[in-house]
Amino acid sequence: MIKQSRITLFVGHYGSGKTNLAVNYATHLHRQGKAVVLADMDIVNPYFRSKDSEAELAALGIKTLSSPYANTNLDAPAMPASFYGIFEHRDAYAVLDVGGDDRGAVALGRYVPMIREENDYEMIFVANAHRALTPTPEDALEVLREIEIACKLPVTAIANNSHLGDFTDADTVLASQDYVQKLCELSGLPLIMTAYEQRLDDALSDKVPCPFPITLQKKYY
């Protein structure tokens, strides 16, 4: 069972799939009967954003917040004032989709004092063992540490979201387990979920630790 902190942040390297996990986790909390708000803090990635699922999430009653200037030509897109309400009111569970790598995590820094003050958060580093930019657990650990330095907040858990896009099958996920186990050992952090598409659940649910079947955002198809 995933620890249900009031604030859950998803961080990771580009292409790790953190945005899709954020959307799925927000939906997961909603199904548990929680009031949920999803904050799209990714101001640097023009391809996959939590905001892309805004209509589907709204239909469930999940509110989505994002910067109106993200993906524009502004050097430093502004965060909307509504983001502060996430930390000031505490009347809903908050899921934060943080930008990729240390560059994206910088935007989180302004909210860290409020997150630390409340002290009810989980910051999950999303790992993809098949990502070319992080071919070894040591490489992934370096990215993790860079993110921690950039946002001044420690990661608390690891999510295994290893995939090969459309070519992902059960063996793809199973082959990643040694990589992620080593990353957990190097970082001293627990594995909080092993994510995979719902279509693979029969093949994986009893073979991987902390199974978390997911549905892909429409933009991924």
Secondary structure by P-SEA (a helix, b strand, c coil): ccccccbbbbbbccccaaaaaaaaaaaaaaaaccbbbbbcccccccccccccaaaaaaaacbbbbbbccccccccbbbbccaaaaaaccccbbbbbbcccccccccccccaaaaaaaacbbbbbbbbbccccccccaaaaaaaaaaaaaacccccccccccccccccccaaaaaaaaaaaaaaaaaaccccccccccccccccccccccbbbbbbcccccc
